[in-house]
Amino acid sequence: MSLLQITGLRGGYAAADEIVKGADLKVEAGEIVALIGPNGAGKSTLLKLIAGLLRPSGGSVRFKEQEIAGLGAPAISRRGLSFVPQERNVFGTMSVAENLEMGGFIDGAHARKRMAELYERFPMLSEKRRAAARTLSGGQRQILAMAIALMNAPDLLLLDEPTAGLSPRAAEELFGTILALNKSGVAILMVEQNALEALSVSARAYVLVQGRPEHEGRAADLADDPTVRDLFLGGKAQPMLRGNGDSSNKGTGDFT
Ligand SMILES: Nc1ncnc2c1ncn2[C@@H]1O[C@H](COP(=O)(O)OP(=O)(O)OP(=O)(O)O)[C@@H](O)[C@H]1O
């Protein structure tokens, strides 16, 4: 049984109730899965449906073999599924330490111990623990946002465009952080605009088009698939960025 198994998931917003139109998707324990696709395909909406920020209108979301569709975000988070939204994911006027405390509100007894572990994992956060979150760089802020989500020791982390707005170098560093996090055992489902980079760090991927996964498979195969390249990656065969260290080929993988 997969860690996360989604079947026929549907849902959207009050004003647009059918954005996700029957999505099937799975994430195995310890896996990194990328969710890519054109602007407006419904990628963020799909993550919000899984995380309980939006209530699905149909379908099933099974996490650790239990149905979670219809549960609220706090209940889902308590079960070990954390979501890092794309925007407003830290409290800017609060210190780094206070932001982490907010992430630990669910489990106060273990919050101190968990904070100490996270300071060890991310020394930058320890150095800046008294600084206001708004003074952090974009990349540092994303690490803080992930650390807040890690306060309740999740098995699965949903990341919505973690590298949005970052310089290529900061994005590269953040992908490294995401890989290291995954190696420590956390499964990751991430929406990314930097499609080639996302595929290069993922085991599998889904291409979402108009609310449905149209293509799925091993990330390396999707990166080479001519249809996927033509539709979503600009058509040109380009070397994978990770591994050959050549960031000069970046560009056509961006959707925005
Ligand atoms: N709060 C909202 N209320 C109504 N419609 C919304 C809301 N948020 C998003 N939408 C609509 O849902 C559709 C899918 O948006 P979504 O953000 O999920 O797409 P996406 O694939 O993540 O694209 P992007 O890369 O642009 O973020 C879009 O047509 C968008 O306008």
The ligand as an ORCA input file, in Angstrom:
! r2SCAN-3c Opt
* xyz 0 1
  N      -9.231     31.097     -4.514
  C      -9.647     30.797     -5.760
  N     -10.939     30.973     -6.122
  C     -11.382     30.661     -7.367
  N     -10.578     30.145     -8.345
  C      -9.284     29.959     -8.044
  C      -8.741     30.250     -6.743
  N      -7.424     29.946     -6.739
  C      -7.143     29.466     -7.978
  N      -8.261     29.478     -8.749
  C      -8.359     29.020    -10.134
  O      -8.088     27.628    -10.194
  C      -7.392     27.333    -11.399
  C      -6.180     26.502    -11.066
  O      -5.315     27.279    -10.243
  P      -4.043     26.626     -9.544
  O      -3.378     27.719     -8.769
  O      -4.423     25.398     -8.841
  O      -3.167     26.249    -10.807
  P      -1.646     25.833    -10.895
  O      -1.577     24.658    -11.787
  O      -1.078     25.723     -9.527
  O      -1.036     27.050    -11.674
  P       0.084     28.116    -11.300
  O       1.352     27.514    -11.753
  O      -0.321     29.296    -12.119
  O      -0.007     28.358     -9.817
  C      -7.078     28.647    -12.078
  O      -8.025     28.858    -13.120
  C      -7.279     29.668    -10.990
  O      -7.738     30.887    -11.513
*
